[in-house]
Amino acid sequence: MSTTKGSLFTPVDINALSLCNRFAVAPMTRVSANEDGTATERMARYYARFAQGGFGLLITEGTYTDQAFAQGYRYQPGMADEAQALAWRPVVEAANRHGARFFAQLMHAGAISQGNRFRDGTVGPSAIQPRGSQMAFYYGNGAYPAPVAMTEEQIVEAIDGFAASAERAVAIAGFDGIEIHGANGYLIDQFLTDHTNRRNDRWGGDTRARTAFAVAVFKAVRAKVGEDVPVGIRISQGKVNDFTHKWAGRERDAEVVFGTLADAGVDYIHVTEQEAWKPAFDGRQDSLVTFARRYAPKLALIANGGLQDVSKAEAAVESGADVVAFGKGALANPDLPRRLSAGRDLALFDPSILGPVADIKAREFAS
Ligand SMILES: Cc1cc2nc3c(=O)[nH]c(=O)nc-3n(C[C@H](O)[C@H](O)[C@H](O)COP(=O)(O)O)c2cc1C
């Protein structure tokens, strides 16, 4: 572990919200809510540990947005009604008490839902069977079924779900900001992706047309939470069911996706790749972080993916990131910022923490 040069320890603002440093905990689904989607005491203690460990920003696990098709996993938390939002409140308060800001990640699973207690079957932009297979550590098994193509009414319902959930997250739960989950193969990414979106209405077509759903979700969220609350969106090429997917239009797609979101008025973009420092496209030098900085020059930028080696995290800041999010590195080191500032080595990630099911283990909240 190289020693830190310190840029990660400087404060930074997203919209008007100040973060005490540039260390964020990446969103990580831990299927540890009650069956009804309410957050638990165990979750409060798990998240608080990262705040105590010095992270300036925490982002929740993907939290479902409606009582229709949004839920992806059994025991996933929701923001789809008042009871779910109220249950998040002590979780947020515990993190805030230790000095961390806390953003709610809002997620609609779409075609890759593998557990939904409200509806049978799945929906997506088009009736195309998802690639890959369901994740056993989230209680999944076998292939994903083919979804039903969403009607216009279902699309509007999904957008309204994001907006109403964002309002609950801020007004009831007390979150400091909203992250729209536009990455990793879930519904918004299904609209962004050429092979899962074959629509020829206003929600499909070329890359710009395929951003229409993301933009509509963002605008609906913004209308509910107002200008002062930070609202960002997470974007990736790879998907949980298709890790190696690359944008066919390469840099041109990056320009359209990041540029369109910037024009729409998002406060930040959270870029994630398996290994975020690597070139985004074969034969090019630039990473997706660099492209996001180039085509969304004024936005705050969060970088994520394999950056737990601090020299890589520092390099991400040098290539334009304002904040670096840590996933597995944070699971292994809930006190990662404090360890680094004390010059202590980081622990290696132990995959057994996520098995056989990815729920929060007792050792993750023991003090
Ligand atoms: C157990 C686990 C659950 C995850 N759940 C989510 C999620 O709910 N939302 C999301 O955007 N990304 C999720 N991710 C992806 C992480 O946020 C992150 O992008 C990934 O782990 C790569 O970053 P890292 O190398 O720092 O771990 C999850 C990752 C892990 C390991």
The ligand as an ORCA input file, in Angstrom:
! r2SCAN-3c Opt
* xyz 0 1
  C     -21.975     -7.072     -2.699
  C     -22.049     -5.997     -3.735
  C     -23.263     -5.383     -3.958
  C     -23.378     -4.351     -4.911
  N     -24.575     -3.700     -5.064
  C     -24.653     -2.585     -5.830
  C     -25.813     -1.765     -5.826
  O     -26.788     -2.001     -5.114
  N     -25.806     -0.670     -6.616
  C     -24.736     -0.345     -7.407
  O     -24.782      0.664     -8.124
  N     -23.621     -1.108     -7.412
  C     -23.540     -2.196     -6.622
  N     -22.374     -2.912     -6.559
  C     -21.199     -2.483     -7.318
  C     -20.280     -1.631     -6.450
  O     -20.884     -0.393     -6.128
  C     -18.953     -1.348     -7.183
  O     -19.250     -0.736     -8.412
  C     -18.127     -2.597     -7.438
  O     -17.984     -3.368     -6.258
  C     -16.740     -2.241     -7.973
  O     -16.075     -1.369     -7.077
  P     -14.916     -1.912     -6.086
  O     -13.841     -2.467     -6.972
  O     -14.491     -0.726     -5.286
  O     -15.531     -3.008     -5.245
  C     -22.253     -3.961     -5.647
  C     -21.019     -4.613     -5.417
  C     -20.922     -5.591     -4.470
  C     -19.572     -6.224     -4.203
*
